[in-house]
Amino acid sequence: MSRVSFNRKRVKLKKVLGIRARLALLALILVTPLMLERVRSLEDTRAKQIALASAEFASLAKHSADMQREVISSVETVLRSTAYVRGSEGGVSRSCDIMRASLPASLPWIRSLMIVGGDGRIQCSTNNLFVGLDLSDRPYLIKARESRDFVFSDFVLARPTNTPVVMAAYPVSAINPDNDSVVLAGVNLDWMSKIMSNLGSRPGVTAALVDSAGTVLAAPADQAGMIGRPLDTVPLLSSIAEKAFGSNQPEGSLSFLAVDGSKRIVNFARITGTQSRLIISIDEARVSAVINGEIRTAYLQLAFVCLFVLLGALVAAQKLIIQPIETMAAMAKRFGQGEWSVRAARKSLPAEFVPLARAFNAMAAQLGKRERELLATNDRLTVMASIDMLSGLANRRGFQSRLDFEWMKAQQYDSELSLLMIDVDHFKLFNDTYGHPEGDACLTRLGDTLSAVAGETMGFAGRYGGEEFCLLLPNTDAKRALEIGEMVRAAIQNLAMPHSTSSFLTVTASVGVACTRPNEKQQPGDLIEAADAALYAAKHRGRNTVVEHGFVRLTDGGMALAS
């Protein structure tokens, strides 16, 4: 009986273990290890992708910090150049003229340049609104004088505009110990936020540049509401404030559980030369949300693993060989296009590509350093190229640049613009009589005199060429321009420099005055021509005199010159 029962069970077992079942079982046996391996691989991939995301944001933080450092370095270079000019001989007026003529237009992150005297008041500025303001109580000004070094301030509200700004200061005493002036630059916070644009619009990521007091200086456009607020009052960053500022390391990362229970990673980097820090907070749950969705989708695709082995091989080849090569090629292309700060992230590359990435980064660092040195040298050369070394005034190039600027400004505000062309009378005879060294000394004294007059009249003086000088007078009408022209003529005659071959027995000058209200039908060259015509008339009237030429509108709409 038991044998019959066993046979029946054997028949049933064979039916259960038929060919289809065996194939299904075999397929299951074959696929199960692959499924288990796939599950393990997906979980490992999840962990790696989270790690790669953290590494990516750390790299972005370093890249943004390097760009902030470059901005601050360029500001420091400009301040040093200006401080060098202020520390040399020539006085405040001359320094102001040089500073106004040499502010690089290629540095939009500099709002304005200023020179502060020993009493803490602004003596001159590229923005006349700030002249005379008292900044003696500003901590950055005090620190710059005490340390005799470059200082980068915390978040401040500018006077009198009450706009948020960060100030950079460099004492002239670092170059000339006998000079207690300080050169200041207002740094545009909007530009510093623009540098962080690559950190915005990312789910689960919060980024901010904070000063030493914990105030947010800059943030990506989608997080701009944090700017100006203390870090501990920002909901997304308040829990990391103490941890981010508690580390003394120049850069690094922290991982911890926030108050709301979310796991967060904080990457931070200190900006060299300042007490500011760039902080990036990453919410792992939100960052990995996309990754988790991909994993769930991948679980549904596990039944098709065997059918896509070849596709898997292609994907592996793409990730392990082609993608690293494309990544390195893209970085080389960006580097060739002038992005000197681009670097290869070695952690995201296979080991075989690490030596190549290391060599690329070393080359990029060396070339980037040389580029920064060339930019600094170019800034210095730009300043020197706009200055006439003999008279200390702006040269013809610097004057033309300032004339174009004041012309557009006067046209925008519908104000008058005057120009004085000044020529030394019988200067060739002076050189023939006393020699060229004395002629150079004469031009130097005239440059000092015109610089002083320009400082008193809020004008801009320059050497137009040879013995010819010019004085640009913004927002000045013809009557006042004539008065200033007479002031210049008298000041030169009162120098009482001997000139035996002149009928006046002293060095004198003829002055041509022109005044206009710029419009679209006129060009800056028209004002120069009018002033030259007036100067020509002054010479023909016996020299040592002041003559005005103005613009006269004809009946057919044209323009002419008239005295």
DOROMAR-681198 format. One record per residue (C-alpha): residue number from 1; residue in one letter; x, y, z. Coordinates in Angstrom, 1 decimal. Layout:
<pts>
(NUM 'A' (X Y Z));
...
</pts>
This chain:
<pts>
(1 'M' (0.0 0.0 0.0));
(2 'S' (2.8 2.3 0.9));
(3 'R' (4.5 1.4 -2.4));
(4 'V' (1.4 2.3 -4.5));
(5 'S' (1.1 5.6 -2.6));
(6 'F' (4.7 6.4 -3.3));
(7 'N' (4.3 5.7 -7.0));
(8 'R' (1.3 8.0 -7.2));
(9 'K' (3.2 10.7 -5.6));
(10 'R' (6.1 10.1 -8.0));
(11 'V' (3.7 10.5 -11.0));
(12 'K' (2.4 13.7 -9.6));
(13 'L' (5.9 15.0 -9.0));
(14 'K' (6.9 14.3 -12.7));
(15 'K' (3.8 16.2 -13.9));
(16 'V' (4.8 19.1 -11.7));
(17 'L' (8.4 18.9 -12.9));
(18 'G' (7.5 18.8 -16.6));
(19 'I' (9.6 20.4 -19.3));
(20 'R' (7.9 23.8 -19.0));
(21 'A' (8.3 23.8 -15.3));
(22 'R' (11.9 22.6 -15.6));
(23 'L' (12.7 25.4 -18.1));
(24 'A' (10.9 27.8 -15.9));
(25 'L' (12.9 26.6 -12.9));
(26 'L' (16.1 26.6 -14.8));
(27 'A' (15.4 30.1 -16.0));
(28 'L' (14.6 31.1 -12.4));
(29 'I' (17.8 29.5 -11.1));
(30 'L' (19.8 31.3 -13.8));
(31 'V' (18.0 34.6 -13.3));
(32 'T' (17.8 34.6 -9.5));
(33 'P' (21.6 35.2 -9.0));
(34 'L' (21.5 37.9 -11.6));
(35 'M' (18.5 39.5 -9.9));
(36 'L' (20.2 39.3 -6.5));
(37 'E' (23.4 40.7 -8.0));
(38 'R' (21.4 43.4 -9.8));
(39 'V' (19.6 44.4 -6.6));
(40 'R' (23.0 44.6 -4.8));
(41 'S' (24.4 46.6 -7.7));
(42 'L' (21.5 49.0 -7.7));
(43 'E' (21.9 49.7 -3.9));
(44 'D' (25.6 50.2 -4.4));
(45 'T' (24.9 52.5 -7.3));
(46 'R' (22.5 54.5 -5.1));
(47 'A' (25.3 54.9 -2.5));
(48 'K' (27.8 55.8 -5.2));
(49 'Q' (25.5 58.4 -6.8));
(50 'I' (24.8 60.0 -3.4));
(51 'A' (28.6 60.1 -2.9));
(52 'L' (29.1 61.5 -6.4));
(53 'A' (26.4 64.1 -5.8));
(54 'S' (28.2 65.2 -2.7));
(55 'A' (31.6 65.3 -4.5));
(56 'E' (30.0 67.2 -7.4));
(57 'F' (28.7 69.9 -5.0));
(58 'A' (32.0 70.0 -3.2));
(59 'S' (33.7 70.6 -6.5));
(60 'L' (31.1 73.3 -7.4));
(61 'A' (31.7 74.9 -4.0));
(62 'K' (35.5 74.9 -4.7));
(63 'H' (34.9 76.2 -8.2));
(64 'S' (32.7 79.0 -6.9));
(65 'A' (35.1 79.8 -4.1));
(66 'D' (38.0 80.0 -6.6));
(67 'M' (35.9 82.5 -8.7));
(68 'Q' (35.2 84.6 -5.6));
(69 'R' (38.9 84.5 -4.8));
(70 'E' (39.7 85.7 -8.3));
(71 'V' (37.2 88.6 -8.0));
(72 'I' (38.7 89.6 -4.6));
(73 'S' (42.2 89.2 -6.1));
(74 'S' (41.4 91.6 -9.0));
(75 'V' (39.9 94.1 -6.5));
(76 'E' (43.1 93.9 -4.4));
(77 'T' (45.2 94.5 -7.6));
(78 'V' (43.3 97.6 -8.5));
(79 'L' (43.5 98.9 -4.9));
(80 'R' (47.3 98.3 -4.8));
(81 'S' (47.7 100.1 -8.1));
(82 'T' (45.6 103.1 -6.9));
(83 'A' (47.5 103.1 -3.6));
(84 'Y' (50.8 103.2 -5.4));
(85 'V' (49.7 106.2 -7.4));
(86 'R' (48.4 107.9 -4.2));
(87 'G' (51.6 107.1 -2.3));
(88 'S' (53.7 108.8 -5.0));
(89 'E' (54.3 112.5 -5.2));
(90 'G' (51.5 114.6 -6.7));
(91 'G' (48.8 115.4 -4.1));
(92 'V' (45.2 114.4 -3.7));
(93 'S' (43.9 116.1 -6.9));
(94 'R' (46.5 114.4 -9.1));
(95 'S' (45.7 111.0 -7.5));
(96 'C' (42.0 111.5 -8.0));
(97 'D' (42.4 112.4 -11.6));
(98 'I' (44.6 109.3 -12.2));
(99 'M' (42.1 107.1 -10.3));
(100 'R' (39.1 108.4 -12.3));
(101 'A' (40.9 108.0 -15.6));
(102 'S' (42.2 104.4 -14.9));
(103 'L' (39.2 102.6 -13.4));
(104 'P' (39.0 99.4 -15.6));
(105 'A' (35.7 99.0 -17.3));
(106 'S' (36.4 95.2 -17.5));
(107 'L' (35.8 94.8 -13.7));
(108 'P' (32.0 95.3 -13.3));
(109 'W' (32.1 93.9 -9.8));
(110 'I' (33.8 97.1 -8.6));
(111 'R' (31.0 99.7 -7.9));
(112 'S' (33.3 102.6 -7.1));
(113 'L' (36.8 103.6 -6.1));
(114 'M' (37.5 106.0 -3.2));
(115 'I' (40.4 107.6 -1.4));
(116 'V' (39.9 108.3 2.3));
(117 'G' (42.1 110.8 4.1));
(118 'G' (43.6 110.7 7.5));
(119 'D' (40.4 112.2 9.0));
(120 'G' (38.3 109.4 7.8));
(121 'R' (36.5 111.4 5.1));
(122 'I' (36.4 110.5 1.5));
(123 'Q' (38.6 112.9 -0.4));
(124 'C' (37.7 111.8 -3.9));
(125 'S' (35.7 109.0 -5.6));
(126 'T' (34.7 107.8 -9.0));
(127 'N' (31.2 108.6 -7.8));
(128 'N' (31.0 112.2 -6.7));
(129 'L' (28.0 111.4 -4.4));
(130 'F' (30.4 109.9 -1.8));
(131 'V' (32.9 112.8 -1.6));
(132 'G' (33.1 114.2 1.9));
(133 'L' (31.4 111.2 3.7));
(134 'D' (32.9 110.4 7.1));
(135 'L' (33.9 106.7 7.3));
(136 'S' (36.2 107.0 10.3));
(137 'D' (33.9 104.6 12.4));
(138 'R' (34.0 101.8 9.9));
(139 'P' (35.8 98.7 11.3));
(140 'Y' (37.3 97.8 7.9));
(141 'L' (38.9 101.2 7.7));
(142 'I' (40.3 101.0 11.2));
(143 'K' (41.6 97.4 10.6));
(144 'A' (43.3 98.4 7.3));
(145 'R' (45.2 101.2 9.0));
(146 'E' (46.2 99.0 11.9));
(147 'S' (47.3 95.9 9.8));
(148 'R' (48.7 97.9 6.9));
(149 'D' (47.3 95.2 4.6));
(150 'F' (44.4 94.4 2.4));
(151 'V' (41.0 94.1 4.3));
(152 'F' (37.7 92.7 3.1));
(153 'S' (34.7 93.9 5.1));
(154 'D' (31.6 92.2 6.3));
(155 'F' (28.1 93.1 5.1));
(156 'V' (27.5 96.9 5.4));
(157 'L' (25.0 99.4 4.1));
(158 'A' (26.6 102.1 2.0));
(159 'R' (26.3 105.7 2.9));
(160 'P' (24.3 107.7 1.8));
(161 'T' (22.5 105.3 -0.6));
(162 'N' (21.8 102.7 2.1));
(163 'T' (22.4 99.9 -0.4));
(164 'P' (24.0 96.6 0.7));
(165 'V' (27.7 96.4 -0.2));
(166 'V' (31.0 94.8 0.8));
(167 'M' (34.0 97.1 1.0));
(168 'A' (37.6 96.3 0.3));
(169 'A' (40.3 98.5 1.8));
(170 'Y' (44.1 98.9 1.2));
(171 'P' (46.2 101.5 3.2));
(172 'V' (48.6 103.7 1.3));
(173 'S' (50.9 103.4 4.3));
(174 'A' (51.7 99.9 3.1));
(175 'I' (53.6 101.6 0.2));
(176 'N' (54.4 105.0 1.7));
(177 'P' (54.6 104.9 5.6));
(178 'D' (54.2 108.7 5.7));
(179 'N' (50.8 108.7 4.0));
(180 'D' (47.7 107.8 6.2));
(181 'S' (45.3 107.6 3.3));
(182 'V' (43.3 104.5 2.5));
(183 'V' (42.0 103.3 -0.9));
(184 'L' (38.5 101.8 -0.8));
(185 'A' (36.5 99.8 -3.4));
(186 'G' (32.8 99.0 -3.2));
(187 'V' (32.2 95.3 -4.3));
(188 'N' (28.9 94.6 -6.1));
(189 'L' (27.0 91.9 -4.2));
(190 'D' (24.9 91.2 -7.2));
(191 'W' (28.0 90.1 -9.1));
(192 'M' (29.1 87.8 -6.3));
(193 'S' (25.6 86.2 -6.4));
(194 'K' (25.9 85.8 -10.2));
(195 'I' (29.1 83.8 -9.7));
(196 'M' (27.0 81.3 -7.6));
(197 'S' (24.4 80.8 -10.4));
(198 'N' (25.6 77.2 -10.9));
(199 'L' (24.5 76.4 -7.4));
(200 'G' (20.9 77.5 -7.8));
(201 'S' (17.8 75.7 -9.0));
(202 'R' (18.8 72.4 -7.6));
(203 'P' (16.4 70.4 -5.4));
(204 'G' (17.6 69.9 -1.8));
(205 'V' (20.6 72.2 -2.2));
(206 'T' (21.0 75.5 -0.4));
(207 'A' (24.0 77.8 -1.0));
(208 'A' (25.2 81.0 0.6));
(209 'L' (28.3 83.2 0.9));
(210 'V' (28.5 84.5 4.5));
(211 'D' (30.7 87.0 6.3));
(212 'S' (32.5 86.5 9.6));
(213 'A' (29.5 87.7 11.5));
(214 'G' (27.3 85.1 9.8));
(215 'T' (25.4 87.5 7.5));
(216 'V' (24.5 86.2 4.1));
(217 'L' (26.4 88.2 1.5));
(218 'A' (25.4 86.4 -1.7));
(219 'A' (23.2 83.6 -2.9));
(220 'P' (21.9 82.1 -6.2));
(221 'A' (19.1 83.9 -7.8));
(222 'D' (16.4 81.5 -6.6));
(223 'Q' (17.6 82.0 -3.0));
(224 'A' (18.2 85.8 -3.1));
(225 'G' (15.8 86.4 -0.2));
(226 'M' (18.5 85.2 2.2));
(227 'I' (20.9 88.1 1.3));
(228 'G' (21.4 90.5 4.2));
(229 'R' (19.9 88.1 6.8));
(230 'P' (21.9 86.4 9.6));
(231 'L' (22.6 82.7 8.9));
(232 'D' (20.8 81.5 12.1));
(233 'T' (17.5 83.2 10.9));
(234 'V' (17.4 81.4 7.6));
(235 'P' (15.2 78.2 8.0));
(236 'L' (17.2 76.1 5.7));
(237 'L' (20.6 77.1 7.1));
(238 'S' (19.9 77.9 10.8));
(239 'S' (20.6 74.3 11.9));
(240 'I' (24.1 74.3 10.2));
(241 'A' (25.2 77.8 11.3));
(242 'E' (27.1 76.6 14.4));
(243 'K' (28.6 73.6 12.7));
(244 'A' (29.8 75.5 9.6));
(245 'F' (31.5 78.2 11.7));
(246 'G' (32.8 75.8 14.3));
(247 'S' (35.4 74.4 12.0));
(248 'N' (38.8 76.1 11.7));
(249 'Q' (39.6 74.3 8.5));
(250 'P' (39.8 76.4 5.3));
(251 'E' (37.5 73.9 3.5));
(252 'G' (35.8 70.6 4.2));
(253 'S' (32.5 68.9 4.7));
(254 'L' (30.2 67.8 7.6));
(255 'S' (27.4 65.3 7.8));
(256 'F' (24.7 65.3 10.5));
(257 'L' (21.0 65.0 11.2));
(258 'A' (19.1 68.3 11.1));
(259 'V' (16.4 69.3 13.6));
(260 'D' (13.7 68.0 11.2));
(261 'G' (15.3 64.6 11.1));
(262 'S' (16.7 65.0 7.5));
(263 'K' (20.3 63.9 6.9));
(264 'R' (22.3 66.8 5.6));
(265 'I' (25.8 67.2 4.2));
(266 'V' (27.5 70.6 4.4));
(267 'N' (30.4 71.6 2.2));
(268 'F' (32.2 74.8 3.1));
(269 'A' (35.2 76.7 1.8));
(270 'R' (36.8 79.9 3.2));
(271 'I' (37.6 82.7 0.7));
(272 'T' (41.3 83.4 0.9));
(273 'G' (42.2 86.8 2.2));
(274 'T' (38.8 87.2 3.9));
(275 'Q' (36.8 85.8 6.8));
(276 'S' (33.9 84.9 4.4));
(277 'R' (32.8 81.3 3.8));
(278 'L' (31.0 79.7 1.0));
(279 'I' (28.5 77.1 2.4));
(280 'I' (26.5 74.5 0.5));
(281 'S' (23.9 72.4 2.4));
(282 'I' (22.6 69.2 0.7));
(283 'D' (19.5 67.4 1.8));
(284 'E' (20.3 63.7 1.0));
(285 'A' (16.6 62.7 1.0));
(286 'R' (15.7 65.3 -1.7));
(287 'V' (18.8 64.8 -3.7));
(288 'S' (18.4 61.0 -3.7));
(289 'A' (14.6 61.2 -4.5));
(290 'V' (15.3 61.0 -8.2));
(291 'I' (17.8 58.2 -7.6));
(292 'N' (15.2 56.2 -5.6));
(293 'G' (12.7 56.6 -8.5));
(294 'E' (15.3 55.3 -10.9));
(295 'I' (15.9 52.3 -8.7));
(296 'R' (12.2 51.4 -8.5));
(297 'T' (12.0 51.6 -12.2));
(298 'A' (15.0 49.4 -12.5));
(299 'Y' (13.4 46.7 -10.3));
(300 'L' (10.5 46.5 -12.8));
(301 'Q' (13.1 45.9 -15.6));
(302 'L' (14.9 43.0 -13.9));
(303 'A' (12.8 40.4 -15.7));
(304 'F' (14.4 41.6 -19.0));
(305 'V' (18.0 41.3 -17.7));
(306 'C' (19.0 38.4 -20.0));
(307 'L' (17.5 40.2 -23.1));
(308 'F' (19.6 43.3 -22.5));
(309 'V' (23.0 41.8 -21.7));
(310 'L' (24.5 43.3 -24.8));
(311 'L' (22.8 46.6 -24.0));
(312 'G' (24.3 46.4 -20.5));
(313 'A' (27.8 45.9 -22.1));
(314 'L' (27.3 49.0 -24.2));
(315 'V' (26.1 51.0 -21.3));
(316 'A' (29.1 49.8 -19.3));
(317 'A' (31.4 50.7 -22.1));
(318 'Q' (29.8 54.2 -22.3));
(319 'K' (30.2 54.8 -18.5));
(320 'L' (33.7 53.3 -18.1));
(321 'I' (35.4 54.4 -21.3));
(322 'I' (33.5 56.7 -23.6));
(323 'Q' (32.0 59.0 -20.9));
(324 'P' (35.4 59.6 -19.1));
(325 'I' (36.9 60.4 -22.5));
(326 'E' (34.1 62.8 -23.4));
(327 'T' (34.3 64.4 -19.9));
(328 'M' (38.1 65.0 -20.3));
(329 'A' (37.5 66.3 -23.9));
(330 'A' (34.7 68.7 -22.7));
(331 'M' (37.0 70.0 -19.9));
(332 'A' (39.9 70.5 -22.4));
(333 'K' (37.5 72.4 -24.7));
(334 'R' (36.2 74.6 -21.9));
(335 'F' (39.8 75.2 -20.9));
(336 'G' (40.7 76.1 -24.5));
(337 'Q' (37.8 78.6 -24.5));
(338 'G' (39.3 80.5 -21.5));
(339 'E' (37.7 78.8 -18.4));
(340 'W' (41.0 78.7 -16.6));
(341 'S' (39.4 77.4 -13.3));
(342 'V' (38.0 74.2 -14.9));
(343 'R' (39.4 71.0 -13.3));
(344 'A' (38.9 67.3 -13.8));
(345 'A' (37.1 65.6 -10.9));
(346 'R' (39.4 62.5 -10.4));
(347 'K' (37.0 60.8 -8.0));
(348 'S' (34.4 60.4 -10.7));
(349 'L' (36.9 58.9 -13.2));
(350 'P' (38.1 55.3 -13.5));
(351 'A' (41.6 54.6 -12.1));
(352 'E' (43.1 54.4 -15.6));
(353 'F' (42.1 58.0 -16.3));
(354 'V' (43.4 59.4 -12.9));
(355 'P' (47.0 60.0 -14.1));
(356 'L' (45.6 61.8 -17.2));
(357 'A' (43.3 63.9 -15.0));
(358 'R' (46.1 64.7 -12.6));
(359 'A' (48.4 65.8 -15.4));
(360 'F' (45.5 67.9 -16.9));
(361 'N' (44.8 69.6 -13.5));
(362 'A' (48.5 70.4 -13.0));
(363 'M' (48.7 72.0 -16.4));
(364 'A' (45.5 73.9 -15.9));
(365 'A' (46.7 75.2 -12.5));
(366 'Q' (50.0 76.4 -13.9));
(367 'L' (48.4 78.1 -16.9));
(368 'G' (45.7 79.6 -14.7));
(369 'K' (48.3 81.1 -12.5));
(370 'R' (50.1 82.6 -15.5));
(371 'E' (46.8 84.0 -16.8));
(372 'R' (46.1 85.7 -13.5));
(373 'E' (49.6 87.1 -13.4));
(374 'L' (49.1 88.4 -17.0));
(375 'L' (45.8 90.0 -16.0));
(376 'A' (47.4 91.7 -13.0));
(377 'T' (50.2 93.0 -15.2));
(378 'N' (47.7 94.1 -17.9));
(379 'D' (45.8 96.0 -15.3));
(380 'R' (48.9 97.9 -14.2));
(381 'L' (49.9 98.6 -17.8));
(382 'T' (46.3 99.8 -18.6));
(383 'V' (46.7 102.4 -15.7));
(384 'M' (50.2 103.4 -17.0));
(385 'A' (48.9 103.7 -20.6));
(386 'S' (46.4 106.3 -19.6));
(387 'I' (48.8 108.6 -17.8));
(388 'D' (51.3 111.1 -19.1));
(389 'M' (54.4 110.5 -17.0));
(390 'L' (55.9 114.0 -17.6));
(391 'S' (53.0 116.1 -16.4));
(392 'G' (51.3 113.5 -14.2));
(393 'L' (47.9 114.2 -16.0));
(394 'A' (45.9 111.9 -18.2));
(395 'N' (47.4 111.5 -21.7));
(396 'R' (45.4 111.9 -24.9));
(397 'R' (44.1 108.4 -24.8));
(398 'G' (42.9 108.8 -21.2));
(399 'F' (41.4 112.2 -22.0));
(400 'Q' (39.5 110.9 -25.0));
(401 'S' (38.1 108.0 -22.9));
(402 'R' (36.9 110.5 -20.2));
(403 'L' (35.4 112.9 -22.8));
(404 'D' (33.4 110.1 -24.4));
(405 'F' (32.1 109.1 -20.9));
(406 'E' (31.2 112.7 -19.9));
(407 'W' (29.6 113.3 -23.3));
(408 'M' (27.2 110.4 -22.9));
(409 'K' (26.5 111.4 -19.3));
(410 'A' (25.7 115.0 -20.3));
(411 'Q' (23.5 113.8 -23.1));
(412 'Q' (21.6 111.5 -20.7));
(413 'Y' (21.0 114.2 -18.1));
(414 'D' (20.6 117.1 -20.6));
(415 'S' (23.4 119.1 -19.0));
(416 'E' (26.1 121.4 -20.4));
(417 'L' (29.7 120.3 -21.0));
(418 'S' (32.7 122.7 -21.4));
(419 'L' (36.2 122.2 -22.6));
(420 'L' (39.3 124.4 -22.3));
(421 'M' (42.2 123.9 -24.7));
(422 'I' (45.4 125.4 -23.3));
(423 'D' (48.6 126.0 -25.3));
(424 'V' (51.9 127.4 -23.8));
(425 'D' (52.9 130.5 -25.7));
(426 'H' (56.2 130.4 -27.7));
(427 'F' (57.2 127.0 -26.1));
(428 'K' (59.6 126.2 -29.0));
(429 'L' (61.5 129.4 -28.3));
(430 'F' (61.5 128.4 -24.6));
(431 'N' (63.1 125.1 -25.4));
(432 'D' (65.6 126.7 -27.8));
(433 'T' (66.5 129.2 -25.1));
(434 'Y' (66.7 127.1 -21.9));
(435 'G' (67.0 123.6 -23.2));
(436 'H' (64.7 120.6 -23.2));
(437 'P' (65.3 119.6 -19.5));
(438 'E' (64.0 123.0 -18.5));
(439 'G' (61.1 122.6 -21.0));
(440 'D' (60.2 119.3 -19.3));
(441 'A' (60.3 120.9 -15.9));
(442 'C' (58.1 123.7 -17.2));
(443 'L' (55.5 121.2 -18.4));
(444 'T' (55.6 119.4 -15.1));
(445 'R' (54.8 122.6 -13.2));
(446 'L' (52.0 123.3 -15.6));
(447 'G' (50.6 119.8 -15.0));
(448 'D' (50.7 120.4 -11.2));
(449 'T' (48.9 123.7 -11.7));
(450 'L' (46.2 122.3 -13.9));
(451 'S' (45.7 119.4 -11.6));
(452 'A' (45.1 121.8 -8.7));
(453 'V' (42.6 123.8 -10.8));
(454 'A' (40.8 120.6 -11.8));
(455 'G' (40.5 119.6 -8.2));
(456 'E' (39.0 122.9 -7.3));
(457 'T' (36.5 123.0 -10.2));
(458 'M' (35.6 119.2 -10.3));
(459 'G' (37.1 119.1 -13.7));
(460 'F' (39.4 116.6 -15.5));
(461 'A' (42.8 117.7 -16.7));
(462 'G' (45.0 116.1 -19.4));
(463 'R' (47.9 116.7 -21.6));
(464 'Y' (46.6 116.7 -25.2));
(465 'G' (50.0 116.6 -26.8));
(466 'G' (53.3 118.5 -26.8));
(467 'E' (52.8 121.8 -25.0));
(468 'E' (49.0 121.6 -25.4));
(469 'F' (46.8 120.8 -22.4));
(470 'C' (43.0 120.4 -21.9));
(471 'L' (40.6 120.8 -19.0));
(472 'L' (37.2 119.1 -19.3));
(473 'L' (34.4 120.7 -17.1));
(474 'P' (31.2 118.6 -16.7));
(475 'N' (28.0 120.4 -15.9));
(476 'T' (29.6 123.8 -16.5));
(477 'D' (28.0 126.7 -18.5));
(478 'A' (29.9 129.0 -20.8));
(479 'K' (30.1 131.9 -18.3));
(480 'R' (31.6 129.7 -15.6));
(481 'A' (34.0 128.1 -18.2));
(482 'L' (35.3 131.5 -19.2));
(483 'E' (35.9 132.3 -15.5));
(484 'I' (37.8 129.0 -15.1));
(485 'G' (39.8 129.7 -18.3));
(486 'E' (40.9 133.1 -16.8));
(487 'M' (41.7 131.3 -13.6));
(488 'V' (44.0 128.9 -15.6));
(489 'R' (45.6 131.7 -17.6));
(490 'A' (46.3 133.8 -14.4));
(491 'A' (47.6 130.7 -12.5));
(492 'I' (50.1 129.9 -15.2));
(493 'Q' (51.3 133.5 -15.5));
(494 'N' (51.6 133.8 -11.7));
(495 'L' (54.1 130.9 -11.7));
(496 'A' (56.5 133.6 -12.9));
(497 'M' (58.7 131.2 -14.9));
(498 'P' (61.2 133.3 -16.8));
(499 'H' (60.8 133.4 -20.6));
(500 'S' (63.1 136.0 -22.1));
(501 'T' (62.1 135.4 -25.7));
(502 'S' (58.4 136.1 -24.9));
(503 'S' (56.9 139.6 -25.0));
(504 'F' (55.5 138.9 -21.5));
(505 'L' (59.0 137.9 -20.2));
(506 'T' (57.4 135.0 -18.3));
(507 'V' (55.7 131.7 -19.4));
(508 'T' (52.1 132.4 -20.4));
(509 'A' (49.4 130.4 -22.0));
(510 'S' (46.5 130.9 -24.4));
(511 'V' (43.2 129.4 -23.6));
(512 'G' (40.3 128.4 -25.9));
(513 'V' (36.9 127.8 -24.4));
(514 'A' (34.0 125.9 -25.9));
(515 'C' (30.7 124.9 -24.3));
(516 'T' (27.7 122.9 -25.6));
(517 'R' (24.7 120.8 -24.5));
(518 'P' (25.4 117.4 -26.2));
(519 'N' (22.8 116.0 -28.4));
(520 'E' (22.4 113.3 -31.1));
(521 'K' (23.5 115.6 -33.9));
(522 'Q' (26.8 116.4 -32.3));
(523 'Q' (29.9 114.4 -31.6));
(524 'P' (32.6 114.8 -28.9));
(525 'G' (35.0 115.8 -31.7));
(526 'D' (32.9 118.9 -32.4));
(527 'L' (33.6 120.2 -28.9));
(528 'I' (37.3 119.6 -29.5));
(529 'E' (37.2 121.5 -32.8));
(530 'A' (35.3 124.4 -31.2));
(531 'A' (37.9 124.7 -28.4));
(532 'D' (40.8 124.4 -30.9));
(533 'A' (39.2 127.2 -33.0));
(534 'A' (38.9 129.3 -29.8));
(535 'L' (42.6 128.6 -29.0));
(536 'Y' (43.6 129.6 -32.5));
(537 'A' (41.7 132.9 -32.1));
(538 'A' (43.4 133.5 -28.7));
(539 'K' (46.8 133.1 -30.3));
(540 'H' (45.9 135.6 -33.1));
(541 'R' (44.7 138.1 -30.5));
(542 'G' (48.2 138.4 -29.1));
(543 'R' (48.4 135.2 -26.8));
(544 'N' (48.1 135.2 -23.0));
(545 'T' (44.3 135.6 -23.4));
(546 'V' (41.1 133.6 -23.1));
(547 'V' (38.7 133.3 -26.1));
(548 'E' (35.4 131.5 -26.3));
(549 'H' (33.9 129.7 -29.3));
(550 'G' (30.3 128.3 -29.1));
(551 'F' (27.9 126.2 -31.2));
(552 'V' (25.4 128.1 -33.5));
(553 'R' (22.4 126.3 -35.1));
(554 'L' (21.8 127.2 -38.7));
(555 'T' (18.4 127.7 -40.3));
(556 'D' (18.7 124.4 -42.3));
(557 'G' (19.4 122.4 -39.2));
(558 'G' (23.1 122.2 -39.6));
(559 'M' (25.8 123.1 -37.0));
(560 'A' (28.5 125.7 -37.3));
(561 'L' (31.2 127.3 -35.0));
(562 'A' (31.1 130.9 -34.0));
(563 'S' (33.1 133.1 -31.7));
</pts>
